[in-house]
Structure formats: structure tokens, C-alpha cells
Amino acid sequence: MIVPCEDKVDPPRESSDTKTKEKALGQFFTPSGLVGPMLEWVSETKAALEGKKIKVLDPGTGEGIFFQEFQDRFPKSDSEFYGWEIDPILHEKCIQNLEKAGISKNRFHLVLGDFLQNEKKENYDIILCNPPYLRLSHSKHGKKMIRQFAEDIKEEIPGTANLYVFFLLRILRLLGPGGRASILVPYEFLNAGYGVPIKKAIIQSGYLRRILILDSSWSLFTGAVTSSCILFLENSRENEEGFLWSRTSSFIKGESIELSEMVWRKIHPDAEAKWTRLLSDDSEPVQKIKNDDKNSPNNNYVTMSEENRHGWVPIKEFGSFRRGIATGDNGYFLLSEKDASNLSIPRNYLRSSIPKAQYALSPFFTGDDWNTLKSQGAKVWLLDAKEVPNTNEQEGINKYLEEGIKRGVPKRFLPSKRKPWHSQENRGPCRILATSFHRAEVRFVFNQSPAVHLTCFHGFSAKPEYAHFEEYLFAYLITPHVRKELESRTREYAQGLRKVEPGDLNSLLVPDFRKLKEAEKEKIGKLLHNYRNMIRPWTPGRRQKGEKGIRNPEEEAILKSIETEFLTGL
């Protein structure tokens, strides 16, 4: 049966560019190798074991892979399939695929519409789902969903939440007694701030039985740089505390994943904790997961021994790292020198900025480096118009603001929160910057320019009375010791990409620079000066060959000497 949509569907205009449409809808199709373990879990749902009629739900059917594989694996089951799909083309293709699979029309009920807009409360025995991966700020229903789901779980949900977590919350309400669900999702919510209320809701439901972490050095979904996991849920009376976890990369090698043959470990994490750090902790001896010879490089949390902590203090004693400025629409708010000139935008509405990490590849960034970027045509001017009088002298900026209104910029998530929408956060330039994303290691940059940083960097804001220690703090942060300290504090994404949060940086212990003797300060200063002179010349904005975290031996030796001064001098 084909069910008409109860809500108005307004998908993006049909385009020959399939990738554009998939990105707009957050579509990333399920790899076939992962369907097997997801079906293995739901095969033991209560209704299936008792031989009763089974109601199977997929809230984002796509081409119908879950329904097709379910029918192929359990052809004799008395099952009915219920699905939602927002894309008319995929909706039609799913119908065709189900008919080819031998599923009669009276056994499937497909709705062309938005699953999250459905208010009907109906229980299902089995739920299989690979929800869309889309930032909430890109969804026209974003604010409505935040209010609605915040009321449901009695928790505030940040606007940075991704669309897939709302599918997860809705599934918690629709899983019937004795029912099971397998949900393939990015695991970034296990660490992210917006994931805390989601994890609380999962824990309170008592449904989470297992989490299977999928190896993060590979990307499962073309065009998506994120690591994934499968959540296995069960609504049973024996709702135990905690859950089991495991990790694997077997599917990458073409090997089948058998849940029953894997080694699972018990854990009882708090919702406030970063779960992926806990799910890679090998502090207790355990048998390796079968066929998984890809060990995470992040298995051990590196920290200082107690005897070496004496005389050290939290970095927050001297200041703290904060995220960079988020504009909400870089395409509008970032301008080149030529753009600003052609649009006749006065300089008092522009701020110099560092919008990309690749613009500051050297450990030292100066005003001359910024001027080089500007002369090369880079978009390094940041529009920050806090008050704009409606006068003839300001005609250029007023016309550009009108253009922004036509583009819908004020309606985008972050601009809509600012007053006025065309202003930016009140941030000054930070002297110490740390890359928010990295592959080899977190890079620290000493910023000697007047440019403010965007979200590609986190910036250290020193307490006024300790600003004169920033050079020594930077010298310590670039040492191999800090490199090791940060290895286990980063969030894993796909294809070797990692992310560090301001909280990870703010959890570091650092030397108490107030106790440095003048001779020690002078020696560290000379070593840092020598290190700077040794850095290879570079052109801002252009990558150097061998720029993948590999230093020459002389550079590394100096950094080691700086480290020794800090570790033995205090």
C-alpha cells in the first residue's frame, strides 16, 4: 500500500547533480556490509521468536535496502513493512525494489513525507534505520524540532544538534514492548556537547544494549567525513544499567560481521562523559575482537605521573581556550580586498581574520603574512557591521545588507541569534591558536597579527595579569610531551581526521610559569628564537611539500630541549 503524505513535502528542486540533492537532504546510503549485523540483532525480537506478525519500520527508507534484505533473510516471516521517505525519486524507486523483491503491495506501507513531522504514535517490533546526516541549521524545521523534542525529554537541546539525533529520540518512543532496533549513526554525538541530552534520554529509556564502533580510519559514506557506530536497542522488562560495546573493521576487508563471535565489554558511562574515550580504553585485559587487527592509536590516555605533577597547575590558571568566531554563512560574511572595494564597504565594518587553517601553516603568523593573503585575493576580510546608519555615505554597506536579506542570511541559524544579524561576536585577536581539526597532530600557531580566528582554530584568551606568559605557554604547547598528552583527548572522525575541543585543551596541566627563574626564561626564549629561525620559509595560503607533521631532526631536537627545560627545570 502506498500512503499519501499527510504533511507538505518541500524537497530541493530536482537537479541533475545528484550529489547536491543528497547533501541537501543529508542522504548517505547504507553500505551493504553493515546490513547483516543489523538484521542479526533484530532477528531475536520477541514477536519474531513467538511467531507473531511483525511490524518493521524504516523511517528513512532510501532505496529500501533494509526491507529487501529482511525479506531475503526471513522470507517466511509474517511481516509488514512501514517506511517514510522525503525524496519523491527514492520513494518511487523503493516501491519498485520492494515489488521486485516479491513483497506484495498489501505488506508495505510507504509514506512520502517527513518522518519527524509525523505525530502518530504507533509501536513497532523492529526498527532499522540509517537516519539523514544534516546539520540542524540547514533544516527549515530546526527551531520547531528543538522545542518539540526538548519538551519530550525535558532537556534543553543545543542548536548545534544534527538531524539524526531527532530520529533517534523518536525511535525511542516508537519501539514496542519486546521490540528491537538497529540504528546506524555517526558517533560524534557520543562526545559532542549537543549529545549530552540525547545520551541522557537513551540511558533513561533503558533500551541501549550494545554499541558497535566501526573503525574510524575509513569513511563509510562518500562525501561525509565522520565516523560511525551501530546502536542496538531493546525494549524489554529486563532494562539493565550500562551496555556492552565492541569495535571492528572486518566489514572493510569484506569479511562478515557476526555479533555472536565478537568480544563485548560492559560499561556504565555517565551522560556527561565523552563516551568514545571510554570505548577505546584497554586498561583492563580483554581478548581482541575477532578479525580486528586495526588497533586505535587512541587507546591509552596519556598523562603525567604523580611525582611529575608537583609544581604544575591547570592551564585555566592562566586563561582558557575558546572556539573561533562562527559566522553562520562564510560565503556572505567573508570578503576579499577586491570584493570590499567593488561593494564600497568602508573599512570600519571589516575585520582582518584567519578563516582557514591552511592560511597559517607555519607555527608563527604575522601581520605581513596576513597582508600576503590579502594581496593574493584570499577572502580574509570579515564583515562585522554592528551599527549601520542609513546615509548616502553608507550606501555600499546598506546595499550589501539588502543583498544578504534577499539571500536569506538573517534566517540562517547563527545570524538569526545575533542582534543585529550582520554583527559578529566581540572577540579580539588571540596570540595562541590551536587547530580544531587535524590528521597528524594538533598544530599550535603563535599569532602576531591583528587578525581574529574563525572556527578552524581555537584561541587562548589569557587573563590580563598573565598575558606576559603567553610566549612561554606557546613554547610548552609545541613540545612532544603535549603532543602525546593530546593524542587520547581528540574525537575520531573518518579517514584519519580528528577533532579537539576547547575543553580538551583546557584540561591540560602546564608548568607554573610564575615560578620560572630569569635564567630559565632566557634559555627557553633563546630556544624558541632558534626554532623560529629554523622554520622553513613558506608562502601563506600555500601548502608545503612534506607538511604532514613531519619535522626535520634539528627542529625536533630544539622542541625536545624546550620540553626538557620545562620537565626538569620546575
QUISULUR-V9210 format. One record per backbone hydrogen bond with DSSP energy under -0.5 kcal/mol. NH is the residue of the N-H (numbers start at 1). CO is the residue of the C=O. E is the energy in kcal/mol with one decimal. If there is no record, write none. Layout:
nh=(NH NH)
co=(CO CO)
e=(E E)
This chain:
nh=(3 3 10 18 21 22 23 24 25 26 26 27 34 35 36 38 39 40 41 42 43 44 45 46 49 50 51 52 54 56 56 57 58 61 61 64 65 68 69 70 71 72 73 74 77 79 80 81 82 83 84 85 88 91 92 93 94 95 96 97 98 99 100 101 102 103 104 107 108 109 110 111 111 112 113 113 115 117 118 119 122 124 125 126 127 128 129 133 134 136 138 139 142 145 146 147 148 149 150 151 152 153 154 155 158 161 163 165 166 166 167 168 169 170 171 172 173 173 174 175 176 176 178 179 180 181 182 183 184 185 185 187 189 190 191 192 195 196 199 200 201 202 203 204 205 206 207 208 209 210 211 212 213 213 214 215 218 220 222 224 225 226 229 230 231 231 232 233 233 234 235 236 239 240 243 244 245 246 248 252 253 253 254 255 258 259 261 262 264 265 267 273 275 275 277 278 279 280 281 282 282 292 293 295 299 302 308 309 309 312 313 315 317 318 319 320 322 324 325 327 332 333 334 335 340 341 342 343 344 345 346 349 350 351 353 354 355 359 360 365 370 371 372 373 374 375 376 377 378 380 381 382 382 383 383 384 385 386 389 391 394 395 398 399 400 401 402 403 404 405 406 407 408 408 409 411 412 416 417 417 418 418 423 427 431 432 433 433 434 435 436 437 438 445 446 447 447 448 448 452 454 455 457 458 459 460 461 461 462 463 466 467 469 470 473 474 475 476 477 478 479 483 484 485 486 487 487 488 489 490 491 493 496 497 498 499 500 504 505 506 507 507 508 510 512 513 515 516 521 522 523 524 525 526 527 528 529 530 531 532 533 534 535 535 540 541 542 547 550 551 556 557 558 559 560 561 562 563 564 565 566 567 568 569 569 570)
co=(1 110 8 16 17 18 19 20 21 22 23 22 31 32 32 34 35 36 37 38 39 41 42 178 45 46 48 47 78 54 80 126 82 58 84 61 61 64 65 66 67 68 69 70 74 77 54 107 56 109 58 111 86 87 88 89 90 91 92 93 94 95 96 97 99 98 102 104 105 81 1 83 109 3 85 111 113 114 115 117 120 174 55 55 180 57 182 26 132 161 135 136 139 141 142 143 144 145 146 147 148 149 150 150 156 158 134 162 162 163 163 164 165 166 167 168 169 170 170 171 124 174 235 176 125 233 127 231 129 183 229 227 186 187 188 188 192 193 195 196 197 198 199 200 201 202 202 202 232 232 244 230 211 246 228 248 215 218 220 221 223 224 185 212 183 229 210 181 231 207 179 234 237 238 267 209 265 211 213 249 249 250 251 250 256 257 258 259 262 245 243 270 190 273 274 274 275 277 278 280 299 289 291 293 296 300 305 305 306 309 510 508 314 315 315 461 459 457 453 325 329 329 330 381 336 337 338 339 341 340 344 346 347 382 380 452 353 356 357 446 366 367 368 369 370 371 372 374 373 378 335 351 380 333 381 349 422 384 387 389 391 392 394 395 396 397 398 399 400 401 402 403 404 405 404 408 409 412 413 414 414 415 420 425 460 460 431 445 458 443 456 456 498 433 363 431 445 365 446 352 354 325 454 434 322 432 320 459 460 318 463 464 466 467 469 470 471 472 473 474 476 479 480 481 482 483 484 484 486 487 499 497 216 494 438 491 436 501 501 502 503 504 505 313 311 511 512 513 517 518 519 520 521 522 523 524 525 526 527 528 529 530 531 532 538 358 539 544 546 549 552 553 554 555 556 557 558 559 560 561 562 563 564 564 565 566)
e=(-0.6 -2.2 -0.5 -1.3 -1.5 -2.6 -2.3 -2.2 -1.9 -0.7 -0.6 -3.0 -1.8 -1.2 -0.6 -1.1 -2.3 -2.5 -1.7 -1.4 -1.5 -1.1 -1.8 -2.2 -2.1 -1.8 -1.1 -2.5 -3.2 -0.6 -3.0 -2.8 -2.3 -0.5 -2.2 -2.5 -0.5 -2.4 -2.5 -2.2 -2.3 -2.1 -2.3 -2.8 -1.4 -1.4 -2.7 -3.3 -3.3 -2.4 -1.6 -2.1 -0.7 -2.6 -2.0 -2.1 -2.8 -1.7 -2.0 -2.5 -2.4 -2.0 -2.1 -1.6 -1.3 -2.4 -0.7 -2.1 -0.8 -3.0 -1.4 -2.9 -0.5 -1.1 -1.2 -1.1 -0.7 -1.3 -1.5 -0.5 -0.8 -2.2 -1.3 -2.2 -1.7 -2.6 -2.0 -2.3 -0.8 -1.6 -2.1 -2.0 -1.6 -2.6 -2.3 -2.1 -2.6 -2.9 -2.1 -1.8 -1.5 -2.3 -1.0 -1.1 -0.5 -1.6 -3.2 -1.4 -0.5 -1.2 -1.1 -1.8 -2.1 -2.1 -2.3 -1.6 -0.8 -0.8 -1.1 -1.4 -2.6 -0.6 -4.0 -2.5 -2.3 -1.9 -2.2 -2.4 -2.7 -0.7 -2.4 -1.8 -0.5 -1.4 -1.5 -2.4 -1.0 -1.4 -3.0 -2.2 -1.9 -2.1 -2.7 -2.7 -1.7 -1.2 -0.7 -0.6 -2.7 -1.6 -1.8 -2.3 -0.6 -3.0 -2.1 -2.6 -0.7 -0.6 -0.5 -2.0 -0.5 -1.2 -2.6 -2.1 -2.9 -0.5 -2.6 -2.8 -0.6 -2.1 -2.5 -1.1 -1.7 -1.3 -2.1 -2.9 -2.1 -1.9 -2.2 -1.2 -0.8 -0.9 -1.1 -1.9 -0.6 -0.6 -1.5 -1.2 -0.5 -2.4 -2.1 -1.3 -2.2 -0.9 -0.6 -1.0 -2.2 -0.9 -1.1 -0.6 -0.8 -2.0 -0.8 -1.0 -0.9 -0.8 -0.8 -0.6 -1.1 -2.5 -2.7 -2.4 -2.2 -2.0 -0.8 -1.7 -2.3 -0.7 -2.1 -0.6 -1.4 -2.5 -2.0 -2.8 -2.5 -1.9 -2.8 -2.3 -0.9 -2.2 -0.6 -1.7 -2.0 -2.1 -2.1 -2.4 -0.5 -1.3 -1.7 -2.5 -1.7 -2.3 -2.0 -1.9 -2.4 -2.4 -1.4 -1.4 -2.2 -1.7 -2.6 -3.1 -0.5 -2.9 -0.5 -2.8 -2.3 -0.9 -0.5 -1.7 -0.9 -1.6 -2.2 -2.2 -1.8 -2.2 -2.0 -1.9 -2.0 -1.9 -2.0 -1.9 -0.7 -0.8 -2.3 -1.1 -1.6 -2.3 -0.6 -1.5 -0.6 -1.3 -1.7 -1.7 -0.5 -0.6 -0.5 -2.7 -2.5 -2.2 -2.2 -0.5 -2.3 -2.4 -3.4 -3.3 -0.9 -3.8 -0.7 -2.3 -1.9 -1.0 -2.0 -3.0 -2.6 -2.7 -3.0 -0.6 -0.7 -2.7 -2.5 -1.0 -2.0 -1.5 -2.3 -2.6 -2.0 -2.0 -2.5 -1.4 -1.7 -1.6 -2.1 -2.2 -2.2 -0.8 -0.7 -0.6 -1.3 -0.6 -3.5 -2.8 -0.8 -1.9 -2.9 -2.3 -2.3 -0.7 -1.5 -2.6 -0.6 -0.5 -1.4 -3.2 -1.2 -1.5 -2.4 -1.3 -2.6 -2.4 -2.0 -2.6 -2.6 -2.1 -2.3 -2.4 -2.1 -2.6 -2.3 -2.2 -2.0 -1.2 -1.0 -0.7 -0.6 -0.7 -2.2 -1.3 -0.6 -0.6 -2.1 -2.2 -1.8 -2.2 -2.1 -1.9 -2.4 -2.2 -2.3 -2.0 -1.7 -2.9 -2.4 -0.5 -1.6 -0.9)
